[in-house]
């Protein structure tokens, strides 16, 4: 059955792509292994030259690639431009720093000479989602390839044009043939790829359920995994917060990519003394969103990536309302062929509601009123997820202490929205997964940290 790319704004089929046969997948795996054995022996300068060339290609093709995203999954073109620019940044970053990160590290021991060296694992399977179809791939690929690995990309089936464009970029940048290959296969065939002896490890960005499935298979095979899964990020608004700043940052985080981001702000935990004022400013900021054609440069809120995702989000909203939440903004999908969902605000949100317990992957905000700072931290941590969080307070020392010691998440930002940055490690805890991407930590995930002792 062919893969289908459907424009979520027009609901028209853009293209169909044939599924790769089992034979062609096996050939791709073997080719990736052969290519990786050559690639790992190149010096860092040679790898860096290709990675820098890749960054330059991204920079020269920014707008066409952004338009591909807009047409295939609905991202407003200006957001797509920013995504491609960020991909170029991460390529430049690892091209410049990988050699230093992976330099041998001398250690003291009873032997005259001991050191740690970092060697690539081999062929790594990357299972990637549709919401940031370029960035999610490049934030893994740049460090993994600079470390000497190969990549097999199993992308989400609704962004096959993006997946094939990524493969072509690597080819055009001069990477060895077969080193970075897209596999057009459905999720149920991921296990077959993992079982191939040439595949050494896997990384997955996606749902918690998908992560558990890959972890289960990889665990049985004793293959390394890194999982970046769902999130229900809490943004804590304390009594001394700058409410104008908080409202702007909270709204921009909730609406970025139509709210379809693992690290988007989703639960807004507000101390009672500033609850009413924050809510007013927050809703005013949300109301500034311009919904429309993602190819229009004035659009700031495009459609969701698929109609079924929009419908699932609406079901979560309606179930929450039936369980006692109040919808005070939005909540009604517009009459349009596109998969739009309006900026929506739910209040009186309590445990047992989807808006409290589950990830709302779309432009829906759950606003939760609390009495004290201590209760705010308790509610923020009352989640199965632990990807990102933010605290807004004008007492920087106190906010920094809470971020360091009290918030249960892989990242906590003070007076800003949670973002990913090539220079900072990124990942979660609890049901949000394990392992880290980006920074120096990210390049260590898919290497053999080997001890060498010389008597």
C-alpha positions in Angstrom: 0.0 0.0 0.0 1.5 3.4 -1.0 2.3 6.1 1.5 0.1 9.2 1.0 1.1 12.8 1.5 -2.0 14.9 2.0 -2.1 18.7 2.3 -3.8 19.4 5.6 -4.9 22.8 4.5 -6.6 21.8 1.3 -7.2 18.1 2.2 -5.9 17.2 -1.3 -3.5 14.3 -1.9 -0.1 15.7 -2.9 1.7 12.5 -3.8 1.9 8.8 -3.2 5.0 6.8 -2.5 5.5 3.1 -2.9 6.5 1.1 0.2 10.0 -0.3 0.2 10.1 -4.1 -0.3 11.8 -6.3 2.4 14.5 -7.1 -0.1 15.3 -3.4 -0.8 15.4 -2.7 3.0 17.9 -5.5 3.6 20.0 -4.1 0.7 19.9 -0.7 2.3 21.0 -2.0 5.6 23.9 -3.9 4.1 24.9 -0.8 2.0 24.8 1.4 5.1 27.1 -1.0 6.9 29.6 -1.0 4.1 29.5 2.7 3.8 29.8 3.2 7.6 33.0 1.1 7.7 34.5 3.5 5.2 33.1 6.6 6.8 34.3 5.8 10.4 37.9 5.8 9.1 37.8 9.3 7.7 39.4 11.9 9.8 37.3 14.6 11.6 38.3 17.2 9.1 36.9 15.1 6.2 33.7 14.5 8.0 33.4 18.1 9.0 33.9 19.3 5.5 30.8 17.3 4.4 28.8 18.4 7.4 29.6 22.0 6.7 28.6 21.5 3.1 25.3 20.0 4.3 24.7 23.1 6.4 25.4 25.3 3.3 22.9 23.4 1.2 20.2 23.8 4.0 20.9 27.5 4.0 20.6 27.8 0.2 17.4 25.8 0.1 15.7 27.2 3.2 12.5 28.5 1.5 11.8 25.5 -0.8 12.3 23.1 2.1 10.0 25.2 4.3 7.3 25.1 1.6 7.6 21.3 1.4 6.8 21.2 5.2 3.9 23.7 4.8 2.3 21.6 2.0 2.9 18.2 3.7 2.2 18.9 7.4 0.8 22.4 7.6 3.7 24.3 9.3 3.5 28.0 8.6 6.2 28.9 6.1 8.0 31.3 8.4 8.2 28.7 11.1 9.5 26.3 8.5 12.2 28.7 7.5 13.3 28.9 11.2 13.3 25.1 11.4 15.6 24.8 8.4 17.9 27.5 9.7 18.2 25.6 13.0 19.1 22.4 11.1 21.9 24.3 9.4 23.0 25.6 12.9 23.3 22.1 14.4 25.3 20.9 11.4 27.7 23.8 11.7 27.9 23.2 15.5 29.0 19.6 15.3 31.2 20.2 12.3 33.1 22.6 14.5 33.0 20.8 17.9 32.8 17.0 17.3 36.5 16.4 17.2 37.0 18.2 20.6 34.1 16.4 22.1 35.4 13.0 21.0 39.1 13.5 21.7 40.8 10.8 23.7 40.6 11.4 27.5 43.7 10.4 29.5 43.0 8.7 32.9 45.1 7.7 35.8 45.5 4.0 36.6 48.1 1.5 37.7 49.2 1.2 34.1 51.7 3.6 32.6 49.1 4.8 30.1 45.3 4.7 30.2 42.7 6.6 28.3 39.1 6.6 27.1 38.5 6.7 23.3 35.1 7.1 21.6 34.3 4.8 18.7 31.1 4.7 16.6 28.6 1.9 17.1 27.7 1.4 13.4 24.3 1.6 11.7 21.7 3.5 13.8 18.0 3.4 13.0 16.2 6.7 13.4 12.4 6.6 13.8 11.2 10.1 13.5 7.9 12.0 13.7 6.1 14.5 11.5 5.9 17.5 13.7 9.4 18.9 13.0 10.2 16.7 10.0 13.7 18.2 9.4 14.9 19.3 12.9 14.1 16.0 14.6 16.3 14.2 12.1 19.2 16.6 12.0 19.5 17.0 15.7 20.3 13.3 15.8 22.1 12.9 12.5 24.6 15.7 12.9 26.3 14.3 16.1 25.8 10.6 15.2 27.4 11.0 11.7 30.2 13.2 13.0 30.9 10.4 15.5 31.3 8.0 12.5 27.9 6.2 12.4 25.5 5.6 9.6 21.8 6.5 9.6 18.7 4.6 8.4 15.7 7.0 8.5 12.2 5.6 9.1 10.2 8.8 9.0 6.5 9.3 9.6 4.5 8.1 6.6 2.7 11.5 6.0 6.0 13.4 5.5 7.7 11.2 2.9 8.6 14.1 0.7 10.5 15.6 3.6 12.2 12.3 4.2 13.3 11.9 0.6 14.5 15.5 0.6 16.7 14.8 3.6 18.2 11.8 1.9 19.0 13.9 -1.2 20.6 16.6 0.9 23.1 14.1 2.3 23.9 12.8 -1.2 24.3 16.3 -2.6 26.6 17.2 0.3 29.0 14.4 -0.6 28.3 11.9 2.1 29.1 8.3 1.0 26.4 6.5 -0.9 24.1 4.6 1.4 25.4 6.2 4.6 22.1 8.1 5.1 19.1 6.2 3.7 15.4 6.8 4.0 13.3 3.6 4.4 9.7 4.0 3.3 8.2 1.4 5.7 5.2 1.3 8.0 5.6 1.2 11.8 4.9 -2.5 12.0 8.1 -3.2 10.0 10.4 -1.3 12.4 10.9 -4.5 14.4 12.3 -6.3 11.3 14.9 -3.6 10.8 15.9 -3.8 14.5 16.4 -7.5 14.3 18.9 -7.2 11.4 22.4 -7.9 12.9 23.9 -4.9 11.1 21.6 -2.4 13.0 23.4 -1.6 16.2 21.1 0.9 17.9 18.0 3.0 17.5 16.7 6.5 18.4 13.0 7.4 18.4 11.2 10.7 18.8 7.5 10.2 19.1 4.7 8.9 21.3 5.3 7.1 24.6 3.6 4.0 23.1 5.9 4.0 20.1 8.9 4.4 22.4 7.9 1.5 24.5 7.5 -0.8 21.5 11.0 0.1 20.2 12.5 -0.2 23.6 10.9 -3.6 24.2 12.3 -5.0 20.9 15.7 -3.3 21.3 16.0 -4.5 24.9 15.4 -8.1 23.9 18.2 -7.7 21.4 20.4 -5.7 23.8 20.6 -2.8 21.4 21.1 0.7 22.6 18.2 3.2 22.4 17.6 6.9 23.0 13.9 7.8 23.3 12.5 11.4 23.2 8.8 10.9 23.8 5.7 12.8 24.8 5.5 15.8 27.1 3.0 17.7 29.1 5.1 20.6 30.1 4.1 22.7 33.1 4.7 26.4 33.1 4.5 27.7 36.7 3.4 31.4 37.1 4.4 32.6 40.6 2.9 35.5 42.4 5.8 37.9 41.5 6.0 36.9 37.8 6.2 39.6 35.1 2.8 38.8 33.8 3.2 40.5 30.4 6.4 38.5 29.7 4.8 35.3 31.1 1.6 35.7 28.9 3.6 36.3 25.8 6.0 33.4 26.3 3.3 31.0 27.3 1.1 31.9 24.3 4.0 31.6 21.8 5.0 28.2 23.3 1.4 26.9 23.2 0.8 27.9 19.6 4.2 27.1 18.0 3.7 24.6 15.2 -0.1 24.6 16.0 0.7 23.3 19.4 2.2 20.1 18.0 5.4 20.0 19.9 6.6 17.7 22.7 8.1 20.7 24.6 5.2 23.1 24.0 3.7 24.6 27.1 0.6 22.6 27.9 -0.3 23.0 31.6 -0.3 26.5 33.0 -0.1 26.4 36.8 -0.9 29.8 38.2 -0.8 31.1 41.8 -4.2 32.4 42.8 -3.2 36.0 43.5 -2.3 36.5 39.9 -4.6 34.0 38.3 -7.2 36.4 36.9 -4.7 39.0 35.6 -2.5 36.3 33.9 -5.5 34.6 32.3 -6.7 37.9 30.8 -3.3 38.7 29.4 -2.7 35.1 28.2 -6.0 34.9 26.3 -5.3 38.3 24.7 -2.0 37.0 23.5 -3.6 33.8 22.1 -6.2 35.8 20.3 -3.5 37.5 18.2 -2.9 34.3 16.3 -3.6 34.5 12.5 -5.1 31.3 11.3 -4.8 30.6 7.6 -2.9 29.1 4.7 0.6 27.9 5.9 2.1 29.2 2.6 0.9 32.7 3.5 3.7 34.6 5.3 1.1 36.4 7.5 -0.2 33.1 8.9 1.0 32.3 12.4 -1.3 29.3 13.1 -1.6 26.7 10.4 -3.7 23.6 10.3 -2.9 20.6 12.4 -0.9 17.9 10.4 -3.8 15.6 9.9 -7.6 15.5 10.3 -7.5 12.5 12.5 -5.1 14.3 14.9 -7.4 17.3 15.0 -10.4 15.1 15.8 -8.6 13.2 18.5 -7.6 16.5 20.2 -11.2 17.7 20.1 -12.3 14.4 21.7 -9.9 15.1 24.6 -11.3 18.6 25.0 -14.9 17.4 25.0 -14.1 14.6 27.5 -12.5 17.2 29.8 -15.5 19.4 29.6 -17.9 16.5 30.3 -15.7 15.8 33.4 -16.1 19.3 34.7 -13.6 21.6 32.9 -14.8 24.8 31.4 -13.9 26.0 27.9 -13.6 29.8 28.0 -12.0 30.2 24.6 -12.1 28.3 21.4 -13.1 24.6 21.5 -15.0 24.6 18.2 -13.2 23.5 15.0 -14.0 26.0 12.2 -15.9 24.9 9.1 -13.0 24.5 6.7 -11.5 21.7 4.6 -8.3 22.2 6.5 -7.5 20.4 9.8 -7.7 23.6 11.9 -8.2 23.9 15.6 -8.6 27.3 17.2 -6.6 28.5 20.2 -8.5 27.0 23.1 -8.4 27.6 26.9 -9.7 25.2 29.5 -10.0 26.1 33.2 -11.2 24.2 36.3 -8.9 21.4 35.1 -8.5 18.6 37.6 -6.9 15.1 37.8 -8.9 12.5 35.9 -9.5 14.7 32.9 -7.5 14.3 29.6 -6.6 18.0 29.9 -4.8 17.2 33.2 -3.5 13.6 32.7 -2.7 13.4 29.0 -0.7 15.2 26.4 -2.8 17.6 24.4 -1.0 17.8 21.1 -2.5 20.9 19.6 -3.3 24.5 20.5 -5.2 23.8 23.7 -4.1 25.3 27.1 -5.0 23.7 30.5 -4.9 26.5 33.1 -4.8 25.3 36.7 -5.2 27.6 39.7 -3.3 26.9 42.9 -3.0 28.6 46.3 0.7 28.5 47.0 4.1 28.1 45.4 4.4 24.7 47.1 1.1 23.5 45.5 2.3 24.9 42.2 5.4 22.7 42.3 3.3 19.7 43.4 0.9 20.1 40.5 3.7 20.7 38.0 5.3 17.4 39.0 1.9 15.6 39.1 2.4 14.1 35.6 3.5 10.9 34.0 5.7 13.1 31.7 9.0 14.9 32.5 10.3 16.6 29.3 10.4 20.3 29.9 9.1 23.0 32.3 9.3 26.7 32.9 9.0 29.0 35.9 8.1 32.7 35.8 9.3 34.8 38.7 11.1 38.1 39.2 13.1 36.5 42.0 15.7 34.9 39.9 17.6 33.1 42.7 14.4 31.5 44.0 13.3 30.5 40.5 16.7 29.0 39.8 16.6 27.0 43.0 13.1 25.6 42.1 14.3 24.8 38.6 17.4 23.0 39.8 16.0 21.2 42.8 12.2 20.8 42.7 10.9 20.5 39.1 10.9 16.9 37.7 11.9 17.4 34.1 14.8 17.0 31.7 15.0 20.8 31.3 13.6 23.8 33.2 13.7 27.3 31.8 13.4 30.4 34.0 11.3 33.3 32.5 11.4 31.9 29.0 9.7 29.2 27.0 11.4 25.8 26.7 13.4 25.4 23.5 16.0 23.1 22.1 19.5 24.4 21.4 22.4 22.6 19.7 24.6 23.6 22.6 22.4 22.3 25.4 21.5 18.6 26.2 17.9 17.8 25.5 15.8 14.9 26.7 13.3 13.8 29.4 12.6 11.5 32.3 9.6 9.4 33.4 7.3 8.6 30.4 9.1 11.3 28.3 11.9 8.8 27.7 15.6 8.6 28.4 18.9 9.5 26.9 20.1 12.9 25.6 20.4 14.7 22.3 22.4 17.8 21.5 25.4 19.3 23.3 28.4 17.1 24.1 26.1 14.6 25.9 24.2 14.0 22.6 27.3 12.9 20.7 28.2 10.3 23.4 24.9 8.4 23.1 25.9 6.4 20.0 29.6 5.7 20.6 31.4 2.9 22.4 33.1 4.6 25.4 36.2 2.3 25.2 38.9 2.1 27.9 42.4 1.4 26.6 45.1 0.5 29.1 48.7 0.2 28.0 51.2 -1.7 30.3 
